[in-house]
Amino acid sequence: MRLLGRRVATRCGEIDLVFLEREQLVCVEVKTALRARGGAWRPADSWRPAAFARQRAAARELSVRGWGARGRLARLDLIEIWIGPGGTRPELCHHRDLTRIPPRAC
C-alpha cells in the first residue's frame, strides 16, 4: 500500500488515512481504545451509523475526484487499536472492505 494522504478532507467528512493498493483506493478509519482487548467495549463501538455513512460517502467522493483507478470505487477499511495499561502492548485489528459496521469479533 502506498500512502496518499492523512486526514484528507472532503465535503462529506474527513478520512483518517488514504492509500493506493494495486490501483484500488483504500480509505481507512482508525479507532483507538485505552481499555483491554476482549472487554465489553471496543474501538468500533464509537463509530455510529451516521458517521459510517459519512465515511462511505467521503470515500465515494474521492473516487469521483479521480483518486485511484478510474471507474473503481474506493474501499473502506477500519483499523481498531487497543492500547494496554500504561501504553503497552498495542493490538491491531484490520477490517477490510466494509459495507457495514463490523461485527464484534475481529
N, C-alpha and C positions, 0 to 999 in steps of 0.2 A: 504494500500500500504506500502511496506517495501522499504526503500531507499537502493539501492545497490551502487550508486556512483554519484559523482558530477564532472562535466567537464571531462567526460570519452572520452579519445582519441581513435580514430580508424583510419585506413588508409584512410577512406573516409571523415573524419572530426570529430569535437568534438560534443558530446551530452551533453547538459546542466545538465540534471538530468536523472537517470535511476532507475526505480522502478520495483518491482515484485508485481503483483496484481493477486492473485489466480493462480499462475504459469504462468501468462501472463507477458512477458517482456514489459515494458512501457518506451519508450524513449520520453523525454519531452524537447521541445524547449521553452525558456522563452523570451518573447519580452516585453519591457517596454517603456512607453511613459510618458513624463512630461507635456502633454497637457490635457485639459479637455476631458473627455469621451463624445462621441457624436459629436465631431468636424469632420472636413473633413479628418483628419489624424488619423490613429490608429496604434498600435504597429506592427501588422502583415504586414503592408504595407512595412516594411523594409525587409521582408522575400521574396526574389526574387526566381523565379522558379528554377534557377540553385542551389541555396542554399538549397531549399526544396528537390530537387532531391538528393543532397549530404546527407541530414539528413536521408532520406529514405534508402539510401544505407548504411549509418552508422548503422542504426537500424537493417537492414538485416545482416550486418556483425556481430553484437553482437549475433544475433540469431544463426548464423552458428558457432560462437565460443562456444556456449553452455550456454550462459546466458539465464535463463528462462527455460521453458519446452521444452524438445527435440521435434523437428519437428514442433514447433509452431512459426510462425513469430512474430516479435516484433510489437507492436502497436506504432504509432507515434502520440503524442498529442502536442498541443500548449497551453501555458498559456500566455494570454495577461494581462499586468498590466498597469493601468492608475494611475498616481500619481498626486494628486491635487495640488493646489497652496501651496507653502511652505512645500511640502512633506506630506500634509494632505490627508486624506480620500482615501487611495488606493482602487481601484476597480479591481476585477479579472474576467476574462472570461476564462473558460476551454473548449477547443475544443478537443474532443476525436476521436481517430481512424481516422486520416486524410489520405485521398488518394490524396488530392489536397490542395492548399492553401485555407483556409476557406473564405466563403463569408463575406461581410461587417457586417452583423448582428451577434450579439453574441447569 
